[in-house]
Amino acid sequence: MKLKLTVLSLVLLGGVSYGLYQLSYEVQALEREYAALNENIVKNREAIRILKAEWTYQNRPDVLQALAGKYLPLLLIAPYQVASVAEVPYPAVDPEKFSVPVPQYNPHRNYTPVVPARPVPNGPVQLATFTRGGAVQ
């Protein structure tokens, strides 16, 4: 019985030792990968910083003006090309298509007017109210 227990213990000890040995090497490989990823992150941040600096340098007004002059040959505007706002044709608007929908009268709802805490200012904006006949005032 002792021999079986001793052999079982030795086999179990060997299995656990081998497992820990493999785990150790796997952890070391993961740590190397983690260090490489951190190094890549640092390099990418440095590259982003350099690209931002270059972008700022290239966005100077004199550089943009030179590039616009080179690639966007703009002509001067002649006086006959300028129109007033009144001369711009506006498309016809169909009132049925672009009107604001008004809710239908509900006979089961109490339409008692609400007294506002402050007086409603008079002006171009008016609120629609219902009457008992269903018409909008």
C-alpha positions as a LaTeX table, in Angstrom:
\begin{tabular}{lrrr}
\hline
Residue & $x$ (\AA) & $y$ (\AA) & $z$ (\AA) \\
\hline
Met1 & 0.00 & 0.00 & 0.00 \\
Lys2 & 2.86 & 2.34 & 0.88 \\
Leu3 & 4.59 & 1.58 & $-2.39$ \\
Lys4 & 1.47 & 2.40 & $-4.42$ \\
Leu5 & 1.00 & 5.63 & $-2.49$ \\
Thr6 & 4.69 & 6.54 & $-2.95$ \\
Val7 & 4.57 & 5.82 & $-6.71$ \\
Leu8 & 1.30 & 7.75 & $-7.07$ \\
Ser9 & 2.79 & 10.67 & $-5.14$ \\
Leu10 & 5.93 & 10.66 & $-7.33$ \\
Val11 & 3.86 & 10.53 & $-10.53$ \\
Leu12 & 1.62 & 13.32 & $-9.24$ \\
Leu13 & 4.68 & 15.35 & $-8.20$ \\
Gly14 & 6.23 & 14.86 & $-11.65$ \\
Gly15 & 2.99 & 15.90 & $-13.38$ \\
Val16 & 2.62 & 19.01 & $-11.27$ \\
Ser17 & 6.31 & 19.89 & $-11.76$ \\
Tyr18 & 5.99 & 19.51 & $-15.53$ \\
Gly19 & 2.81 & 21.64 & $-15.52$ \\
Leu20 & 4.52 & 24.38 & $-13.50$ \\
Tyr21 & 7.54 & 24.22 & $-15.83$ \\
Gln22 & 5.30 & 24.70 & $-18.90$ \\
Leu23 & 3.33 & 27.44 & $-17.14$ \\
Ser24 & 6.53 & 29.28 & $-16.29$ \\
Tyr25 & 7.65 & 29.33 & $-19.93$ \\
Glu26 & 4.19 & 30.38 & $-21.08$ \\
Val27 & 4.18 & 33.27 & $-18.59$ \\
Gln28 & 7.64 & 34.34 & $-19.79$ \\
Ala29 & 6.44 & 34.32 & $-23.41$ \\
Leu30 & 3.37 & 36.38 & $-22.47$ \\
Glu31 & 5.57 & 38.86 & $-20.57$ \\
Arg32 & 7.80 & 39.27 & $-23.65$ \\
Glu33 & 4.71 & 39.84 & $-25.80$ \\
Tyr34 & 3.38 & 42.37 & $-23.25$ \\
Ala35 & 6.71 & 44.25 & $-23.27$ \\
Ala36 & 6.72 & 44.28 & $-27.10$ \\
Leu37 & 3.16 & 45.65 & $-27.15$ \\
Asn38 & 4.07 & 48.39 & $-24.69$ \\
Glu39 & 7.10 & 49.27 & $-26.81$ \\
Asn40 & 4.87 & 49.48 & $-29.90$ \\
Ile41 & 2.44 & 51.71 & $-28.03$ \\
Val42 & 5.26 & 54.08 & $-27.08$ \\
Lys43 & 6.52 & 54.14 & $-30.70$ \\
Asn44 & 3.00 & 54.80 & $-32.02$ \\
Arg45 & 2.46 & 57.64 & $-29.54$ \\
Glu46 & 5.74 & 59.20 & $-30.64$ \\
Ala47 & 4.74 & 58.82 & $-34.30$ \\
Ile48 & 1.35 & 60.43 & $-33.57$ \\
Arg49 & 3.09 & 63.34 & $-31.81$ \\
Ile50 & 5.40 & 63.84 & $-34.80$ \\
Leu51 & 2.47 & 63.64 & $-37.26$ \\
Lys52 & 0.50 & 66.20 & $-35.26$ \\
Ala53 & 3.49 & 68.55 & $-35.28$ \\
Glu54 & 3.87 & 68.08 & $-39.05$ \\
Trp55 & 0.15 & 68.65 & $-39.55$ \\
Thr56 & 0.35 & 71.88 & $-37.57$ \\
Tyr57 & 3.37 & 72.98 & $-39.60$ \\
Gln58 & 1.63 & 72.21 & $-42.91$ \\
Asn59 & $-1.54$ & 74.06 & $-41.88$ \\
Arg60 & 0.17 & 77.44 & $-41.68$ \\
Pro61 & $-1.70$ & 80.10 & $-43.68$ \\
Asp62 & 1.24 & 80.82 & $-46.01$ \\
Val63 & 1.61 & 77.12 & $-46.90$ \\
Leu64 & $-2.14$ & 76.72 & $-47.44$ \\
Gln65 & $-2.21$ & 79.84 & $-49.59$ \\
Ala66 & 0.65 & 78.54 & $-51.74$ \\
Leu67 & $-1.05$ & 75.16 & $-52.16$ \\
Ala68 & $-4.38$ & 76.80 & $-52.98$ \\
Gly69 & $-2.67$ & 78.96 & $-55.59$ \\
Lys70 & $-1.00$ & 75.90 & $-57.09$ \\
Tyr71 & $-3.92$ & 73.46 & $-57.13$ \\
Leu72 & $-7.01$ & 75.73 & $-57.09$ \\
Pro73 & $-6.72$ & 78.22 & $-59.92$ \\
Leu74 & $-9.42$ & 80.68 & $-58.83$ \\
Leu75 & $-10.49$ & 83.54 & $-61.05$ \\
Leu76 & $-11.67$ & 86.96 & $-59.95$ \\
Ile77 & $-15.41$ & 87.50 & $-59.74$ \\
Ala78 & $-16.82$ & 89.77 & $-62.42$ \\
Pro79 & $-19.53$ & 92.30 & $-61.46$ \\
Tyr80 & $-22.12$ & 90.60 & $-63.69$ \\
Gln81 & $-21.66$ & 87.34 & $-61.72$ \\
Val82 & $-23.00$ & 88.88 & $-58.51$ \\
Ala83 & $-26.77$ & 88.78 & $-57.88$ \\
Ser84 & $-28.89$ & 90.16 & $-55.08$ \\
Val85 & $-30.94$ & 87.92 & $-52.85$ \\
Ala86 & $-34.15$ & 89.16 & $-54.44$ \\
Glu87 & $-33.01$ & 87.83 & $-57.84$ \\
Val88 & $-32.52$ & 84.27 & $-56.59$ \\
Pro89 & $-35.44$ & 82.08 & $-57.73$ \\
Tyr90 & $-37.08$ & 80.16 & $-54.92$ \\
Pro91 & $-38.97$ & 76.93 & $-55.62$ \\
Ala92 & $-42.71$ & 76.91 & $-55.05$ \\
Val93 & $-43.71$ & 75.39 & $-51.72$ \\
Asp94 & $-46.72$ & 73.09 & $-51.59$ \\
Pro95 & $-48.61$ & 74.01 & $-48.39$ \\
Glu96 & $-50.23$ & 70.57 & $-48.21$ \\
Lys97 & $-46.88$ & 68.83 & $-48.23$ \\
Phe98 & $-45.08$ & 71.10 & $-45.76$ \\
Ser99 & $-47.90$ & 72.13 & $-43.41$ \\
Val100 & $-47.85$ & 71.44 & $-39.69$ \\
Pro101 & $-50.30$ & 68.68 & $-38.68$ \\
Val102 & $-52.99$ & 69.70 & $-36.19$ \\
Pro103 & $-54.18$ & 67.05 & $-33.71$ \\
Gln104 & $-57.78$ & 65.85 & $-34.04$ \\
Tyr105 & $-60.45$ & 66.69 & $-31.50$ \\
Asn106 & $-60.95$ & 63.97 & $-28.86$ \\
Pro107 & $-64.45$ & 64.07 & $-27.32$ \\
His108 & $-63.31$ & 62.06 & $-24.26$ \\
Arg109 & $-60.71$ & 64.63 & $-23.23$ \\
Asn110 & $-61.40$ & 67.65 & $-21.07$ \\
Tyr111 & $-60.24$ & 70.75 & $-22.92$ \\
Thr112 & $-60.49$ & 73.24 & $-20.10$ \\
Pro113 & $-58.06$ & 76.08 & $-20.64$ \\
Val114 & $-55.00$ & 76.16 & $-18.43$ \\
Val115 & $-54.39$ & 79.48 & $-16.75$ \\
Pro116 & $-50.71$ & 80.33 & $-17.21$ \\
Ala117 & $-48.71$ & 81.42 & $-14.18$ \\
Arg118 & $-47.28$ & 84.30 & $-16.18$ \\
Pro119 & $-49.10$ & 86.22 & $-18.89$ \\
Val120 & $-48.54$ & 84.89 & $-22.39$ \\
Pro121 & $-46.66$ & 87.48 & $-24.47$ \\
Asn122 & $-48.45$ & 88.83 & $-27.52$ \\
Gly123 & $-46.51$ & 88.55 & $-30.73$ \\
Pro124 & $-46.19$ & 86.65 & $-33.98$ \\
Val125 & $-46.37$ & 83.24 & $-32.26$ \\
Gln126 & $-49.91$ & 82.11 & $-31.43$ \\
Leu127 & $-51.01$ & 78.86 & $-29.83$ \\
Ala128 & $-53.71$ & 76.70 & $-31.43$ \\
Thr129 & $-56.62$ & 75.91 & $-29.11$ \\
Phe130 & $-59.58$ & 73.60 & $-29.60$ \\
Thr131 & $-63.26$ & 74.47 & $-29.37$ \\
Arg132 & $-66.08$ & 72.02 & $-28.74$ \\
Gly133 & $-66.90$ & 71.88 & $-32.44$ \\
Gly134 & $-63.45$ & 70.59 & $-33.29$ \\
Ala135 & $-62.33$ & 73.74 & $-35.05$ \\
Val136 & $-58.97$ & 75.27 & $-34.36$ \\
Gln137 & $-58.88$ & 78.87 & $-33.21$ \\
\hline
\end{tabular}
